[in-house]
Every structure is written in structure tokens, then in C-alpha cells.
């Protein structure tokens, strides 16, 4: 019932698809489309987020292998995943290497809530990803309690400002 959809990220100068974001969707047979705002917190609470996150990453890696042209796909990871000692670049890197995909083809996307606790483990996890060539971005920045100071504390490649700040421009 879970599906991965790819939202294109278009370069404004050329109009070409420069990147994509892997988005998880749940099509329930009786309830139709279930919002990620509903099922992701349940997956985190139950611990299933680790298995689901690995599956989404695997789908994105397989899509890159089938695509046959360079493209970067961003894959979301939750604060729960980042805090787990089992989550890390070793698994992602091994999968990409096995498929012959450059590590720069994947981007790790986190929400600002992952940074709020300022955990040494989260900080090390993000550093490890960047050291191995996988970019790290913060999604929907500005919607929670984070400060611009987080941008100095954490090694982040780029920032996706929440749509509420740019809507109507």
C-alpha cells in the first residue's frame, strides 16, 4: 500500500529537472490516501519508521540505477531514525556502491525537529553522511522552534525554507 512518488525540482535558469524528492504515500484500500502527517508519527512511535525509511531509500536508489542519467534524489529521514545507532551512512553507502551510483546522487533531508535536541549522535550522523559525499538539507525550515544558530552548529549543505515564507512571491 506504500508508494514512493518523485517530486521534480526544476532549475529555474534552464527549466530542466535538476533533482527530485522521494515522497512516501500510503494508499489504503478502504480509506484512500492517508496523509503522511497521520502515518509518519505512528510509524515513529511504533518503531516501523526504520524499516519504512530503509525501504524508501532502497526505492530511490533503485530508481537512480534504472534512470541511467545523473540526478540527485533527496530522501527524508526522521529524528527517530537519526537518533538510532543502527541508522547511518554505512548502509546507504554500501547500497549505492553495489548499484554503481555516486554518493552525490542521494541527499539526506531532515526536518528542523531533528536538530532541536542538539544530540551528539545526530551531529555525528550528519557529519558522517557529508564526509561520505551525501549532502544534507533541512526541509521546511522556519516552521518550528529552530533558530538560525542551528545553521552554524550543524554541517548542512542547503536549506529548504517553508513554503509559508515564499508563497505569493
Secondary structure, DSSP 8 states (H G I E B T S, - for coil): -EEEEEEEEE-TTT-SEEEEEEEEEEEETTTEEE-HHHHHHHHHHHTTHHHHHHHHHHHHHHHHHHH-S--EEEEE--HHHHHSTT-SHHHHHHHHHHHT--GGGEEEEEEGGGTTT--HHHHHHHHHHHHTT-EEEEEEETSSS--TTHHHHS--SEEEE-HHHHTT-
